[in-house]
């Protein structure tokens, strides 16, 4: 987990530095290419949605509904270029490197789930019970886990009205 935190910190620092480079490329290269179609600066692309737009001397909209979509287009281009470069120059090579390392290491043994372990324990206990000579196969008078307590001396096997008792319990058997 520590390696992932270090990788994340490096990615943030490199991404922040790289975003300045992409901003310069968009402003110095992409904007002039788009400017060949219209205005030279993407920040000046805008539309007036409702009525004629009139502006005050300080640049605020006096009348009409003004939509300035040039900066949104510029930010979108910056994001797409940054994402593409980060993916193709950083993430994709790192994933291929990790795949090669895993291929060299060989197959990894997958640990068993809780359900699989419990199934194994159940099967082992059933095999021990079927191989034994009855519920008292350990010789200490105890009943194995999951075994039926209806053998001799139990309340349910002798017709008594009270079931098997816990240690120290009092039985009403005759």
N, C-alpha and C positions, 0 to 999 in steps of 0.2 A: 504494500500500500504506500510506503514511503516513496518508492520509485515513481508512482503515478502522480504524487503531489509535486515532485520535482519536475516531471514532464509538463504538468499543467502550468507551473510557474514560468518555466522556460517558454512555453507557448504563448503565455500572456505578454511577456516582455518582447519576444520576437514579433508577435502580432501587432503590438503597439508601435514598434519601430517600423515595421513593414507598412503599416497603414499610412505613414507619412510619405513613403516612397510611392505608394499607389495614388495618394492625393496629388502628388506632383505629376505623375504620369497622366492622370485624368485631366488635370488643369492644363498641362503643357502639350499633351499629344491628342487625347480624345476630344477635348473641347474644340480645338481648332478644326479637327476633322468634321465634327458635327456642325461647327460654325461655317463650313463651306456650304452647307445647305441653307442656313439662316444666319442669325446673329453670331458674333464671334464668342460670346460668353453664354454658357448654359444658364447662368443665373438670371439672364434677361428674358428667357422664354416664359411667356405668360399668356393667359387668356382672360377675356372678360365674359363671364357667364350670363350676366343679365344687364341689359341696357348698355349704353355707352359708359365706359369707365372714365371718370375724371379724377384727377389727383390734385392735392394741395402742393404748395411750393416745397414742403419738406418731404414729399413722397407718399403721404397717406392717401388712401382711397376716399374720395369725397362723395362719389356717386357710382352706383353699379356694384356688381359682385365680381371681385378680382381674384383670380387663382394663379399663383406663381408656381408653376410646375417644373421649371428649369432646375432649381436646387434639388428637388426630389429626384429628378432624372440623374443628376450628377452624383448624388449620394448612392443611388441604386447601382450605377456603373462602378463606383468605387467599391461598394460591398461585393458585387459579383466578381470583380477582378481579384480582390483580396481573398475571397472564398476559394476561387479556382486555384490561385497560386498556393495557398495553404494546403489545399487538398492534394494537388498534383505534386508539389515539391516537398511536402512534409508528411502528411498522413499516409498516402499511398505507399511511398518507399518504406516507411516505418512498419506498416502492416506486412509488406512482403518480407522485410527483414525478420519480423517475429515469426512468420510462417516458416522461413528457412531454419530458424533456430529450433522451432518445435519439431520439424522434420528430422533434424540431426539428433534431437534428444530421444526420439522414438515415441511409441504410444504411452500415454499416461494412464495408469490404472485408476479407474473411477471408483471412489469409495462407495460402499454399500449404503443404501438408504435405511432408515429406521424400520420400514415395513419389511424389507428383505431380511434384516437381522432378526426381527421378531418372528418371522416365518421360519427361519433356521432354528431358533430356540424352540419354537413349538414342535417342529418336526423331530428335533433331537429328544425332547421330552416324550413325545408319543412313541418314538422308537425304543426308548428306555423302558417305558411302561409295558409295551407289548413284549419285550424281551425278558422282563422280570417275572417273578413268581406270584405276583399279586401286589396289593397295596403296601405291604410291609416288606419291601425288598431291600430297604436300607438296614434293617435289623434294629433300629432304635424306636420302633413303634410309631413313627411319624408317617403321615400319608403324603405321597409326592404331590406336587402342585398339579392341580387339574384332575387328580384321581377321585373316583367316586368313593365317598366315605360310608358306603352301605355294607361294609364287611362285618365280620363278627365283632360284637361289642359296641356297635354304633346304634344310636336310637332309631334311625330310619330303617335299619335292617332287622330289628327285633320286634317291630310292631309297636314301639313306644310312641307316646304322643308328642315328645319333645325331640327336636333334631339334635345333631351333634353339638357338644358344648365346647367352649373355648377352654384354654388352660385354666385350671382353678375353678371352673364352673361346676355346679351341682347338677347331677342327672337325676331324673325321676324314674329311671329304669329299675326293674325288679331283678 
